[in-house]
């Protein structure tokens, strides 16, 4: 089997920021890295779930709404993925994300948190979400990172996979 590209990122050097995870077939997958993997705690599941609802709502109502394909959390709970069509740079996504985070900090409730609208409607924590949003906003403004450090992975057949 081939190595998944995201598994060739050196997570020991990955800082909070915004990265291009991959570009293919007209889609760009952005890695919105909220916490520093393996050095800081992951975002709590309830906070991440609330952030997902809020970010998805904001992005799907933003100026970029027609280009938003997917907004969702990483399984490791250190960030979000946003898949876009169109021509968006890291700086474009940085500007959009800063606007989104400012909006999140103004919210008094999380959208779509009823049994009818959410598959796990009790798993939400707006206060914790806002704490994570405020910390991430500060990092995007004051300590921005956008370049991956890549690993060279040697495959079973001896070839090197470095296409991340």
FENLIN-V714477 format. One record per residue. N is the residue number from 1. RES is the residue in three letters. OMEGA is omega in degrees with one decimal (none if undefined). Layout:
n	res	omega
N	RES	OMEGA
N	RES	OMEGA
//
This chain:
n	res	omega
1	UNK	176.8
2	UNK	176.9
3	UNK	176.6
4	UNK	-174.0
5	UNK	-176.8
6	UNK	177.9
7	UNK	176.6
8	UNK	175.4
9	UNK	179.0
10	UNK	-176.9
11	UNK	176.8
12	UNK	178.2
13	UNK	-174.6
14	UNK	-179.5
15	UNK	172.9
16	UNK	-178.1
17	UNK	176.9
18	UNK	-175.8
19	UNK	169.0
20	UNK	-179.7
21	UNK	177.7
22	UNK	174.1
23	UNK	177.4
24	UNK	174.6
25	UNK	177.8
26	UNK	179.8
27	UNK	172.0
28	UNK	175.5
29	UNK	178.4
30	UNK	176.2
31	UNK	175.2
32	UNK	-173.3
33	UNK	-172.8
34	UNK	-179.4
35	UNK	179.2
36	UNK	-175.0
37	UNK	174.3
38	UNK	177.0
39	UNK	177.2
40	UNK	176.2
41	UNK	172.0
42	UNK	175.6
43	UNK	179.4
44	UNK	-177.0
45	UNK	-178.7
46	UNK	177.3
47	UNK	179.7
48	UNK	179.0
49	UNK	177.1
50	UNK	178.6
51	UNK	177.3
52	UNK	180.0
53	UNK	-177.3
54	UNK	180.0
55	UNK	178.5
56	UNK	178.5
57	UNK	-177.6
58	UNK	-176.9
59	UNK	-179.0
60	UNK	173.8
61	UNK	-176.5
62	UNK	176.0
63	UNK	-179.0
64	UNK	-170.0
65	UNK	-177.9
66	UNK	-178.5
67	UNK	-178.9
68	UNK	178.5
69	UNK	-173.7
70	UNK	171.8
71	UNK	-179.6
72	UNK	-176.0
73	UNK	171.4
74	UNK	177.8
75	UNK	179.7
76	UNK	177.7
77	UNK	174.7
78	UNK	-179.7
79	UNK	-179.7
80	UNK	168.5
81	UNK	171.3
82	UNK	178.4
83	UNK	-176.7
84	UNK	164.5
85	UNK	179.5
86	UNK	-174.9
87	UNK	179.6
88	UNK	176.3
89	UNK	174.6
90	UNK	179.6
91	UNK	174.9
92	UNK	-178.6
93	UNK	176.2
94	UNK	179.0
95	UNK	178.5
96	UNK	-177.5
97	UNK	176.4
98	UNK	176.6
99	UNK	-179.3
100	UNK	-178.3
101	UNK	176.2
102	UNK	178.3
103	UNK	179.1
104	UNK	-178.0
105	UNK	179.1
106	UNK	-172.8
107	UNK	178.2
108	UNK	177.5
109	UNK	177.7
110	UNK	-179.8
111	UNK	172.4
112	UNK	-179.8
113	UNK	174.9
114	UNK	177.9
115	UNK	-178.9
116	UNK	-171.9
117	UNK	-174.9
118	UNK	-179.1
119	UNK	177.0
120	UNK	-169.0
121	UNK	178.6
122	UNK	-177.6
123	UNK	178.1
124	UNK	177.6
125	UNK	-177.2
126	UNK	-178.8
127	UNK	178.6
128	UNK	176.4
129	UNK	179.9
130	UNK	176.8
131	UNK	178.1
132	UNK	179.7
133	UNK	-180.0
134	UNK	179.9
135	UNK	179.6
136	UNK	177.4
137	UNK	178.9
138	UNK	-180.0
139	UNK	179.5
140	UNK	-179.5
141	UNK	-168.3
142	UNK	-176.7
143	UNK	-170.2
144	UNK	176.2
145	UNK	-177.8
146	UNK	-180.0
147	UNK	177.5
148	UNK	162.8
149	UNK	-174.1
150	UNK	174.8
151	UNK	167.3
152	UNK	-176.8
153	UNK	177.7
154	UNK	-179.0
155	UNK	-178.3
156	UNK	-179.2
157	UNK	177.4
158	UNK	178.5
159	UNK	179.2
160	UNK	176.4
161	UNK	179.3
162	UNK	-176.3
163	UNK	-177.7
164	UNK	none
//
